[in-house]
Amino acid sequence: VQLQASGGGLVQAGGSLRLSCAASDRTFSRYTAGWFRQAPGKERVFVAAISWSGGSTTYADSVKGRFTISRDNAKKTVYLQMNSLKPEDTAVYYCAATPAYVDYAGPPNDDYDYWGQGTLVTVSS
């Protein structure tokens, strides 16, 4: 599976962005998908995940209430709507996917088989 992330850019604090992650595989509808981010000089961390149906989601505490993960399986695309952005949200954002056997977003870890290239989000103060 190839994943293509897009939608990053420069935004002022308090603003919004929507990231997209397009998958190449028609079986993507049976994959759990997630978003991660890596700030300059820091390790990559979990942001959000969504089950194959979209019925189960999980978020990092730092983004709860501000970010929303969703998916459109017909378009083989996962989204990350980011609202009320803060300078500390500045990072390269990566999407990831892994085949799933249950319709569950899973724990907030990085146990994913496939990774896309990153898209840079910069939030200015």
LOVO-165043 format. One line per field, with one value per residue: x, y, z of N, C-alpha, C, O in turn; residue number from 1; residue in three letters. Coordinates in pm, 1 decimal. Each point is the difference from the previous one (the first is absolute). Last residue first. Layout:
BEGIN
npx = [X  ...]
npy = [Y  ...]
npz = [Z  ...]
capx = [X  ...]
capy = [Y  ...]
capz = [Z  ...]
cpx = [X  ...]
cpy = [Y  ...]
cpz = [Z  ...]
opx = [X  ...]
opy = [Y  ...]
opz = [Z  ...]
pos = [NUM  ...]
code = [ALA  ...]
% end
This chain:
BEGIN
npx = [285.8  92.2  181.4  -23.0  143.8  46.0  91.5  250.9  -39.4  -61.6  -148.2  -200.1  20.6  -209.4  -136.3  196.2  -440.0  -345.4  -498.3  -473.2  -369.6  -509.5  -371.4  363.9  253.3  482.9  523.3  173.4  348.1  3.8  323.2  115.2  288.9  324.3  -14.4  -139.8  -376.8  60.1  -210.6  -605.0  -591.0  -479.9  -263.6  -47.2  -129.0  132.3  -176.4  42.2  -235.0  -58.1  -575.4  -491.7  -51.3  -17.7  -12.5  339.6  27.8  217.0  131.7  31.6  -98.7  460.8  452.5  434.1  -25.5  59.5  -237.3  -355.5  -519.4  -349.4  -395.1  190.7  153.0  507.3  270.4  356.7  261.8  496.6  329.9  629.3  529.6  612.7  408.7  410.4  203.0  -384.6  -440.1  -455.3  -493.3  -485.4  -459.2  -279.9  -401.4  -98.8  -349.1  -193.9  -189.8  398.7  64.8  133.8  584.8  355.5  -29.4  103.2  -209.0  66.6  -241.6  -27.5  -64.3  -5.6  44.6  194.6  617.7  253.2  316.5  142.0  135.4  -218.9  -191.2  140.1  291.4  -101.9  254.4  -133.8  166.3]
npy = [3194.4  -518.9  -501.4  -405.3  -579.9  -349.5  -592.8  -501.0  -549.5  -492.8  -534.8  -496.0  -409.8  85.8  94.7  418.6  183.7  8.6  -422.4  -172.9  -131.5  -362.2  -360.6  -499.6  -291.7  374.5  292.5  484.0  501.6  619.0  513.7  519.3  541.3  381.0  542.7  314.3  178.2  405.3  565.3  50.7  49.4  -213.1  -310.8  -336.4  -589.6  -374.3  -565.6  -339.1  -404.3  -250.3  7.7  -262.5  21.1  453.2  225.4  284.0  284.7  503.7  343.5  333.8  -289.8  -408.7  -154.3  -172.9  -576.1  -479.7  -431.5  -313.0  -316.5  -274.6  -77.1  -52.8  -492.9  -305.9  157.2  274.7  438.0  354.4  229.3  -199.3  -33.9  5.1  361.2  348.2  416.1  290.6  -278.1  -257.2  -410.4  -262.1  -372.5  -414.4  -475.3  -559.1  -304.9  -283.1  339.2  24.7  -288.8  166.4  281.9  322.6  507.1  477.0  426.4  617.4  438.1  566.4  436.3  577.0  331.4  306.1  179.1  -98.8  -141.6  -256.1  -557.0  -481.7  -404.8  -626.8  -504.4  -568.3  -590.7  -583.7  -572.4]
npz = [1569.1  -429.0  -241.8  -473.1  -166.2  -504.9  -91.8  -265.1  -69.0  67.1  56.2  315.7  230.1  609.7  517.6  368.7  504.7  411.2  -92.9  -135.9  -314.6  -131.0  -140.7  -222.1  -171.9  -316.1  -146.4  -174.1  -109.2  51.6  -87.0  228.4  -27.8  347.2  180.3  468.1  246.3  446.4  -55.5  23.2  -95.8  -115.5  -412.4  -476.8  -173.1  -439.3  -268.7  -503.3  -375.0  -443.1  -174.9  194.9  586.6  437.5  610.6  441.6  527.2  221.4  518.9  283.2  511.3  175.6  -107.2  398.2  194.2  -376.8  -200.7  -401.5  -91.8  -405.3  -225.8  -587.5  -333.8  113.5  528.0  292.7  363.9  90.4  258.2  33.6  -160.7  22.8  83.4  -13.8  -70.1  -407.5  -181.4  -188.1  86.0  -289.3  -5.1  -345.7  -5.6  -230.8  -287.6  -343.8  -451.9  -456.0  -544.0  -561.4  -102.0  -72.5  440.8  341.6  367.9  176.5  346.5  117.0  455.9  185.1  512.4  281.2  -23.5  -456.2  -426.3  -529.9  -119.5  -326.3  -121.8  -244.6  -177.2  -78.8  -23.0  -165.7  71.6]
capx = [-64.4  69.4  -96.6  66.7  -96.2  40.9  -40.9  -56.9  97.9  11.7  15.6  23.0  83.7  -61.7  7.7  42.9  139.7  80.3  68.4  120.5  109.3  41.0  -34.8  -117.6  -89.2  -65.0  -116.9  35.4  -111.1  41.6  -110.9  7.3  -107.5  -28.0  65.5  93.2  -44.9  56.7  138.6  93.4  141.0  62.3  -54.2  71.0  -43.0  22.4  16.5  -18.5  65.9  124.8  109.9  -23.1  55.5  -95.4  42.1  -113.5  40.4  -96.4  22.8  44.5  -86.6  -141.6  -81.0  38.5  -60.7  94.2  77.5  75.8  110.6  86.5  -80.1  -10.9  -134.1  -32.8  -22.8  -138.5  -19.6  -137.6  -96.4  -135.0  -100.6  -132.6  -39.5  -74.2  81.1  146.1  44.4  135.0  72.9  107.8  84.9  37.5  85.7  2.1  119.8  20.4  -117.4  24.0  -38.6  -147.1  -51.3  0.0  60.6  -60.7  91.4  -57.2  93.9  -43.9  49.8  -33.7  -52.5  -144.8  -58.3  14.3  -125.5  23.5  26.8  76.2  -82.1  -0.2  -55.1  42.1  -77.6  70.6  -84.0]
capy = [62.8  119.9  88.9  103.2  95.9  93.2  132.2  99.5  105.3  95.9  140.7  87.6  -60.7  8.3  -133.7  17.1  -34.4  107.9  84.5  -50.9  92.1  67.9  138.7  45.1  -115.3  -23.3  -88.7  -138.9  -94.5  -139.5  -93.5  -122.0  -94.7  -76.5  -130.4  2.5  -99.8  -131.1  -10.1  66.6  -39.0  66.5  130.6  59.4  138.5  51.4  143.2  32.7  117.5  -54.3  78.2  2.7  -122.8  -25.4  -69.5  -59.6  -91.0  -105.6  -72.8  94.3  116.8  -28.6  48.1  135.7  97.7  41.5  122.9  29.2  93.9  7.2  -3.0  134.8  53.2  -7.1  -137.7  -27.8  -120.9  -50.7  109.7  -31.7  -37.1  -10.3  -127.9  -89.3  -43.7  12.8  138.3  11.4  122.9  22.3  116.1  91.5  108.9  105.7  41.3  -96.6  4.5  94.0  -65.7  -6.0  -136.5  -55.6  -132.8  -83.7  -111.6  -115.8  -88.3  -137.4  -67.2  -138.9  -36.3  12.9  -62.6  72.0  54.9  99.4  137.3  80.5  95.6  135.3  102.9  133.4  105.8  127.9  118.8]
capz = [116.7  48.4  63.4  77.6  54.2  104.0  -47.8  88.9  21.6  -108.0  36.4  -113.9  -104.2  -130.7  -57.7  -139.2  -23.1  -61.0  97.1  61.5  -29.9  122.8  -28.8  73.3  6.9  127.7  -13.3  24.9  -10.3  3.8  10.9  -79.4  27.7  -121.1  -15.5  -111.3  -97.1  36.0  -48.4  90.4  -4.8  115.7  36.5  112.7  12.7  134.8  22.3  140.9  56.5  55.3  -56.2  -144.8  -59.7  -107.9  -120.6  -69.9  -105.9  -30.3  -124.8  -103.7  -2.8  24.3  -112.0  -41.4  89.8  102.7  -15.5  119.9  -14.6  117.6  120.4  55.0  -28.3  -142.4  -43.4  -33.6  -78.7  -5.0  3.8  -45.8  100.4  -59.9  -55.9  89.4  111.9  -15.6  11.2  52.3  -30.8  94.4  -23.8  106.6  -45.9  100.0  71.9  107.7  88.4  108.3  125.4  8.2  -1.0  -135.2  -10.0  -103.4  -25.0  -68.9  -67.3  -16.4  -119.4  -29.1  -129.8  1.8  118.9  126.4  50.0  104.6  -37.6  94.2  73.1  -54.5  88.5  -41.8  63.2  -1.4  0.0]
cpx = [-38.1  -78.2  76.4  -104.5  77.5  -112.9  20.5  -47.7  -65.8  113.3  8.2  -0.6  39.5  96.3  -78.0  16.5  32.9  147.5  84.1  63.3  131.0  121.0  24.4  -20.4  -124.5  -94.4  -57.1  -123.4  50.3  -123.0  55.1  -129.2  7.5  -100.9  -17.4  80.0  91.0  -53.1  61.9  141.4  86.1  148.2  74.0  -52.4  61.5  -36.9  34.9  32.2  -35.8  83.7  136.1  111.4  -23.4  55.5  -115.4  51.9  -125.7  52.3  -108.1  14.6  37.9  -81.3  -149.3  -88.5  24.6  -65.9  103.8  91.4  72.4  114.4  78.9  -75.4  -12.9  -137.6  -48.7  -11.0  -148.6  -4.8  -143.1  -89.3  -135.7  -98.9  -140.0  -34.7  -67.3  73.8  151.7  41.7  136.9  65.5  100.8  81.1  29.3  95.9  -35.5  126.6  8.8  -114.7  18.8  -48.6  -152.4  -74.7  -14.3  76.8  -70.0  108.2  -75.3  103.9  -64.3  69.6  -23.9  -66.6  -149.4  -63.8  27.4  -133.7  26.7  21.2  73.6  -81.3  11.1  -69.3  57.8  -92.9  87.9]
cpy = [145.0  63.7  118.1  96.9  97.5  94.8  98.1  124.7  108.4  97.0  85.4  146.1  97.9  -52.3  -5.5  -134.0  12.5  -37.1  104.7  96.4  -42.9  86.2  84.7  148.6  29.3  -118.8  -30.4  -86.5  -141.0  -89.1  -142.4  -79.2  -116.9  -107.1  -48.2  -129.5  -3.8  -113.6  -136.3  -11.1  88.7  -34.0  55.6  141.7  57.5  147.7  28.4  147.7  15.5  111.3  -48.4  75.1  -5.9  -120.3  -13.0  -70.6  -60.2  -84.1  -107.2  -68.3  101.9  128.4  -23.9  56.2  143.0  107.2  13.1  117.9  13.6  95.1  8.1  4.3  146.6  56.8  -2.9  -142.9  -23.1  -125.8  -54.0  122.9  -22.5  -48.7  8.7  -130.5  -95.4  -41.7  5.3  146.0  -2.2  132.6  11.6  117.5  95.5  107.6  97.9  30.3  -99.5  6.2  92.2  -69.8  -2.4  -132.5  -55.2  -131.0  -94.7  -104.7  -115.2  -76.4  -137.5  -47.5  -148.8  -39.9  29.5  -78.0  73.5  60.8  87.2  140.9  84.6  91.2  136.8  104.0  135.4  107.7  124.3]
cpz = [-27.9  114.3  59.0  52.8  88.0  36.3  114.9  -72.7  84.4  26.5  -125.3  44.4  -109.9  -106.2  -131.2  -70.2  -147.2  -11.8  -71.1  98.4  63.5  -31.7  124.4  -28.9  81.2  -8.8  137.0  -16.1  26.0  -7.1  -8.0  14.5  -98.6  38.2  -143.1  -5.7  -122.3  -87.7  31.1  -56.8  89.0  9.6  121.3  22.2  126.6  -1.9  145.5  17.3  147.4  64.1  48.3  -71.1  -150.6  -75.4  -97.8  -124.5  -61.6  -115.7  -15.8  -136.1  -105.2  5.0  19.4  -111.6  -47.8  85.7  110.6  -28.2  132.9  -29.2  129.1  130.7  39.2  -33.8  -144.0  -51.4  -20.9  -84.6  6.7  11.4  -65.8  106.4  -61.0  -70.1  95.7  126.6  -12.9  -4.7  66.1  -34.7  113.5  -50.8  114.7  -50.8  111.4  79.3  113.9  98.8  120.0  125.1  16.9  -9.7  -140.9  -12.3  -97.6  -20.2  -64.7  -79.4  -6.0  -127.2  -15.0  -129.8  4.2  113.4  130.6  40.8  119.9  -50.5  101.4  90.9  -66.4  87.1  -38.2  53.7  0.0]
opx = [-54.9  -122.8  84.1  -75.8  69.0  -62.3  -40.8  39.2  -122.8  60.6  60.3  -81.3  107.6  121.2  -103.9  85.3  -86.3  84.1  33.6  -44.5  107.8  91.5  -92.8  94.2  -96.8  -59.1  74.2  -109.4  116.8  -111.2  107.1  -57.6  13.8  21.7  -77.7  63.3  -15.8  44.6  82.0  28.0  -24.4  50.4  70.5  16.0  -21.9  74.0  -32.1  90.6  -113.9  120.7  103.2  35.7  78.4  89.9  -117.1  117.8  -95.6  32.3  -49.7  -29.1  -76.6  38.0  -80.5  -1.7  -84.2  -79.8  -18.0  46.7  -56.1  66.9  -56.5  -16.0  -94.8  -19.2  -28.4  86.8  -83.8  87.0  -76.5  10.6  -28.3  29.8  -79.2  12.3  55.7  -29.3  67.7  17.8  22.6  -21.3  -32.4  52.9  -79.9  104.3  -83.9  53.9  -81.0  19.0  -10.1  -117.4  -54.0  -35.8  -92.3  122.8  -96.7  118.1  -103.2  31.7  -37.1  32.6  14.0  -122.0  -44.2  -89.9  91.7  -78.0  20.9  -25.6  -58.7  -68.4  94.7  -120.8  121.3  -118.2  92.2]
opy = [67.2  -6.0  -16.9  59.4  -41.0  62.0  -26.3  28.1  3.8  -0.1  -38.9  42.3  -12.8  19.5  -65.5  -14.8  37.0  56.1  -16.3  113.8  36.0  -42.6  40.2  72.4  -75.9  -26.7  -18.9  42.2  -31.6  42.5  -24.1  -8.1  18.8  -76.5  55.7  -39.8  -86.2  -113.9  -49.4  -90.8  119.5  -35.7  -72.5  87.2  -51.4  83.3  -77.7  53.2  -21.5  9.9  55.0  -32.3  -61.6  14.4  0.4  11.0  -32.5  52.6  -56.1  60.4  92.6  97.5  43.4  121.1  87.8  79.3  -49.8  18.5  -29.0  -10.3  24.4  106.6  68.0  54.2  104.0  -47.8  48.1  -22.6  35.8  77.5  51.5  -91.9  87.8  -11.4  -32.6  48.7  -100.0  58.7  -65.3  54.2  -22.9  -1.3  15.3  -31.9  88.2  -87.5  4.6  35.7  -44.4  10.2  67.8  -43.9  34.9  -0.9  -67.2  31.8  -45.2  34.8  -56.9  78.9  -77.2  -15.2  111.7  -81.4  -35.3  43.3  -48.8  30.9  89.9  -46.0  27.5  21.3  20.5  4.4  12.9]
opz = [87.3  5.1  88.3  -76.7  93.3  -86.1  113.1  -113.2  7.8  107.1  -99.9  82.1  -58.4  9.1  -8.8  -87.5  -79.6  70.2  -117.3  14.1  -47.2  -70.5  70.2  -32.0  -1.9  -104.6  96.4  37.3  -22.5  31.4  -55.7  108.5  -120.9  93.8  -77.6  97.8  -86.4  13.6  -77.3  -78.3  16.4  106.5  70.1  -85.4  109.7  -52.4  90.0  -64.1  41.4  -21.9  -38.3  -113.3  -72.2  -82.9  38.1  -34.1  70.4  -106.5  97.7  -103.2  -26.9  64.8  -82.4  -22.2  19.2  -49.9  111.1  -112.4  105.7  -102.9  106.6  59.4  -39.4  -108.8  -59.3  -73.1  76.3  -84.1  89.6  95.0  -108.1  76.2  34.2  -121.9  104.8  109.3  23.9  -106.7  101.9  -108.4  116.5  -111.2  92.5  -57.1  -18.2  67.7  92.5  116.3  114.4  35.7  87.5  -109.3  -73.6  -8.0  36.1  -14.1  49.6  -113.7  102.6  -88.7  94.8  -5.9  -26.6  -20.9  74.2  -84.7  111.1  -116.3  60.2  91.3  -73.7  -10.1  4.6  -33.9  80.6]
pos = [125  124  123  122  121  120  119  118  117  116  115  114  113  112  111  110  109  108  107  106  105  104  103  102  101  100  99  98  97  96  95  94  93  92  91  90  89  88  87  86  85  84  83  82  81  80  79  78  77  76  75  74  73  72  71  70  69  68  67  66  65  64  63  62  61  60  59  58  57  56  55  54  53  52  51  50  49  48  47  46  45  44  43  42  41  40  39  38  37  36  35  34  33  32  31  30  29  28  27  26  25  24  23  22  21  20  19  18  17  16  15  14  13  12  11  10  9  8  7  6  5  4  3  2  1]
code = [SER  SER  VAL  THR  VAL  LEU  THR  GLY  GLN  GLY  TRP  TYR  ASP  TYR  ASP  ASP  ASN  PRO  PRO  GLY  ALA  TYR  ASP  VAL  TYR  ALA  PRO  THR  ALA  ALA  CYS  TYR  TYR  VAL  ALA  THR  ASP  GLU  PRO  LYS  LEU  SER  ASN  MET  GLN  LEU  TYR  VAL  THR  LYS  LYS  ALA  ASN  ASP  ARG  SER  ILE  THR  PHE  ARG  GLY  LYS  VAL  SER  ASP  ALA  TYR  THR  THR  SER  GLY  GLY  SER  TRP  SER  ILE  ALA  ALA  VAL  PHE  VAL  ARG  GLU  LYS  GLY  PRO  ALA  GLN  ARG  PHE  TRP  GLY  ALA  THR  TYR  ARG  SER  PHE  THR  ARG  ASP  SER  ALA  ALA  CYS  SER  LEU  ARG  LEU  SER  GLY  GLY  ALA  GLN  VAL  LEU  GLY  GLY  GLY  SER  ALA  GLN  LEU  GLN  VAL]
% end
